[in-house]
Amino acid sequence: MFSFYSCFLSDTGHACFLYQNCNILFVLWLDFRRVPVEVFGFITCEDLILVLFSRLDNVSRGNLGAVKVLRDLLPEPGRLLFIYADLGDAKAVNKIFAENALDAVMHFAAVAYAGESTMEPLRYYHNITSNTLVVLEAMAAHKVKTLIYSSTCATYGEPVKMPITEQTPQLPINPYGKAKKMAEDIIIDFSKTTDMAVMILRYFNVIGSDPEGRLGEAPQPELRVHGRISGACFDAARGIIPGLKVKGIDYKTADGTCVRDYIDVTDLVDAHVKALAHAKPRKVGIYNVGTGKGRSVKEFVEACKKATGVDIKVEYLNRRPGDYAEVFSDPSKIKQELNWKAQYTDLKKSLQIAWKWQKSHLNGYSHS
């Protein structure tokens, strides 16, 4: 039986919960000095803050500086422990399970750029689908019965009808979405042979930052070409890049730019708390995590201009491979079954919070 308190802190790249009376393995991924290193965060939940590297578009490229922030918040020995290993190394993964009595697994690890996935499909199928098999096999071998899995709205592809419900056909159009759907299928098939409690959360587009200003988004410089629109907007506002490049203005939407459902990371954290609370043996819960409202890229850019106070220069380019015109959720199922609803729906305010962190951390997690 899990018991826990409310969300403590979160940001676009990291999220924290305050739990008690449980042992949870967090399957994570960091990028340290440009070398990808799989990370498992295991914390004994005795009134502890837990860190999740849950950057939705980019869970594979976090920042060890954020770990230091959390360690500074929890300096006592044993309060926060990270175990570094390669998720593709089944021997190492099984060793972690063997040495720790685990109650649940939260699986976030994945490379997560739709465009990049069209250029490096094998990397995505290996990193997402194959590595999920390693996790499931370890769970089976060590009788860990609860799994919370981070999935994505990219599994739906480009639906004909909006909004997207959990019954919308999954027809992904890029290797990222396809790899995630394969992982979902494997999890569901495996769950039918066990008494596992499974929750699958299909994220929409995550924005925002820690309202307390402790954590924020700091991607590696070489990743900016693949990055999300919020990061690009901030880079343009800071003068790191000369302007914002909007890819695609001929979509069948009101203003020709893509429409997305932007969910604040603080709401996303709360969704995970609710999912863990409601996970039940022999049940698979699948939920969209979004606001239910679509915003165009042009709307997003205008909100970012207001949030930063900078008249960002915008250049319009051709479409990016693997993108789709319009995606927004119908979150009524998660509201009805988990009593969850997005609370932080003011786009400009979410961006203002994230911008505040950016301005006070000009060098990311290095000394600013």
Salt bridges, closest charged atoms under 4 A:
ASP11 OD1 - HIS14 ND1 3.11
ASP57 OD1 - ARG228 NE 4.00
ASP72 OD2 - LYS68 NZ 3.08
GLU76 OE1 - ARG79 NH1 3.28
GLU99 OE2 - LYS95 NZ 2.74
GLU116 OE2 - ARG61 NH2 3.14
GLU116 OE2 - ARG123 NH1 3.38
GLU116 OE2 - HIS226 NE2 3.96
GLU120 OE1 - ARG123 NH1 3.74
GLU184 OE1 - ARG202 NH2 2.68
ASP185 OD2 - LYS181 NZ 2.92
ASP189 OD1 - LYS192 NZ 3.88
ASP195 OD1 - LYS145 NZ 3.03
ASP210 OD2 - ARG214 NE 3.13
GLU217 OE2 - ARG55 NH2 2.83
GLU217 OE2 - ARG228 NH2 3.02
GLU222 OE1 - ARG34 NE 3.61
ASP235 OD2 - ARG224 NE 2.56
ASP250 OD1 - ARG319 NE 2.93
ASP270 OD2 - LYS274 NZ 3.15
GLU302 OE2 - LYS305 NZ 3.46
ASP311 OD1 - LYS305 NZ 3.59
ASP323 OD2 - ARG320 NE 2.92
